[in-house]
Amino acid sequence: MNIDELKNNWNSLDFSSTGHLDDEREICRQVESGRVTTLRDRLGDISLRLSLLCLAALFLMVPYIHEALLMAVLAMGFFIFMAVMHYIMYRRVSRVNFSKMTVKDAIITVSNINRERIRQRAIGMALGIPLVCYMIFTITSIFGHYSIYGCVAGAVIGLIIGLVVNHRATMILRELRQQFEQE
């Protein structure tokens, strides 16, 4: 192939494909409208939703005040504590700006967030498991032995939801770490 054939081939190529430009415009529209979220935003949203869920659970304990005051107070204290912990994690994640960090600092920050999540999860389990057991025994003694089925079902459903949320957050942190390690 000589130089004239190469020139003709080059000139015959059509770069005016509008499909590529349409894709770029769609991405720009999504970014401008706020429909594109970063991994950091998704991780922060998980913490914010957990905080709001703890506040909602706080109000679910109000009817139990008349039947089991100690259980209701302990559960409310637990939910307030966990709501504050999740909100602090949300604020910590929201303040992180990876674009202004070096890769090393970003990896350290992701590791610190992961360590805080593990610590938060351990505290939540250390306080929550005995509370759930106490709640099961208290509700069973107040409302009868048949209520144990509902209590155990609620505990299992809560465990499954907790494992799913933890898996999502762990996958987001793992993906963040992998992205920074590739750089």
N, C-alpha and C positions, 0 to 999 in steps of 0.2 A: 504494500500500500504506500503510495507516494504522498507528498504533501498536499497536492491538489485534491486528492480523494478525501483526505482528512478534513480539509477546509469545507468541501461540499457536504460531508457528513455533519460537520459541526453546524453549518448554516441551516441544514435541514431539520435540526432538532427544534422542537417547539416547547419553550419554557413558559408559555402563557397559560398554564393550567390554572383554572380558577378554583379547582377543588382544594388545593393547598391554601389559597388565600381565604376561602370560605371557612376552613378549619381554624385558621388563625383568628378570623373575626369572631367566630363562635367562642373560642377560648377567651378572647378579650372581653366579650360580652359577659361571660360567666364570671370572670374576675371582677369586672366593674359592678356587677349586680350582687356580689358577695356570695355566690353559690359555690365557689371553690374554697375548700378548707384545707389547711395544712395539717400535718400530723400533730404538730404542737396544739393546734386548735381542737382537734379531735380528742387528744388526751386531756386537755383542759375541760372540754365539754363533759367527759366522763366524770371527772371530779365534781363539776358543778351539778350534774344530774344526781350524783350520789348524795351530795349535800342537800339538795332539795328533797330527795327521797327520805332522808333522815328527818327533815323537818315535817314532812307529811306523816311519817310514822309516829312522830311526837304527838300529833293530834289524834292518832288512832288509839293512844293510850288513855285519853281523857275519860272514856266510859268506864274504865277499870278503876278509877279513883275511888268510887264508892264501894266496890267489892273487895279490892285488894290494894290498899293504899301504898304499902311498901313496894309491891311489885310495880305499880304504876310509876312511882317516884324513881325507882332504880332504872326502869326502862326509859323514862323521859330523860334522866341524866345521861344515860348511855347514848340516846339519839342526839341530844344536844352536843355532847362531846364529839361524836363521830361527824356531825354536821360541821362543826367548827374545824375539825381536822381535814375534812374533804375540801372545805372552802379555802383553808390555808394552802392546800396543795393546788387548788385551782388558781389562786393568786400567784403562787410561785411559778407554775407552768406558764401562766399568761404573761408574766413579766419577762420571760426568756426571749431574747432576740438572737436567733442563731445566725442571722445575716451579719451581725456585727462581731461575731466571735471567730476565733481561729478554730481550725478543725479539732485541735487538741482540747481547747476549752469546751467546745460543743460536746465532745465525747465524755469529758469529765462531768459536764452538766447533766447529760442523759444518765450517766451512771449514778450521780447524786439523786436525781429524781427517782430512779429505780430503787435505790437504797431506801429513800424515804417512803416509797410505796410499800416496800417489804416491811419496814418498821411499822407503818400505819396498819397494814394488814395483820401483823402479829399482835399489835395492841388491840385491834378490833376483835380478833379471835379470842384473845386471852380474857377480854371483858365480856364478849358476846356469848360464848359457849356456856359459861356458868349461868349467865342471865337467861338464856333460852331454856336450860334445864330447870332453873328455878320457876320460870314462867309456866312451863309444862306441868310441873308438880302443883303449882298454885292454882292454875286454871282447872286442872283435873280435880283437885280437892274441893273447889268451889262449885263447879258446874257438873260434876259427875264423871264417871269413868269413860263414858262414851265420847267425851270431848277430847280425850287423848289422841284419837284418830285425827281430828282436825289439827291439833297442835303439831303432831308429828308430820302430817302432810304439809303444813305451813313451813315447818323447819326444813323439810326436804326441798320444797319449792324455793325457799330462800337460799339454800345451799347451791342449788342448780343455777339460779340467777347470779349469785355471787361468783361462781366459777366461770360463767360465761363472760361477765363483766371483767373479771381478772384476766381472762384469756385475751380479750380484745385489747385491754391496756398493755398487756405484756407484748402482744404482737406489734402494737404501735411503737413501743419503746425499742423492740428488737429491730424494727424497720428503720427507725431513726438512727440507731447505732450503726446499722449496716450501711446506710447512706453516707454517714460521716466517715466510716472506715474505708469506703471506696475512694473518698477524696484524699 
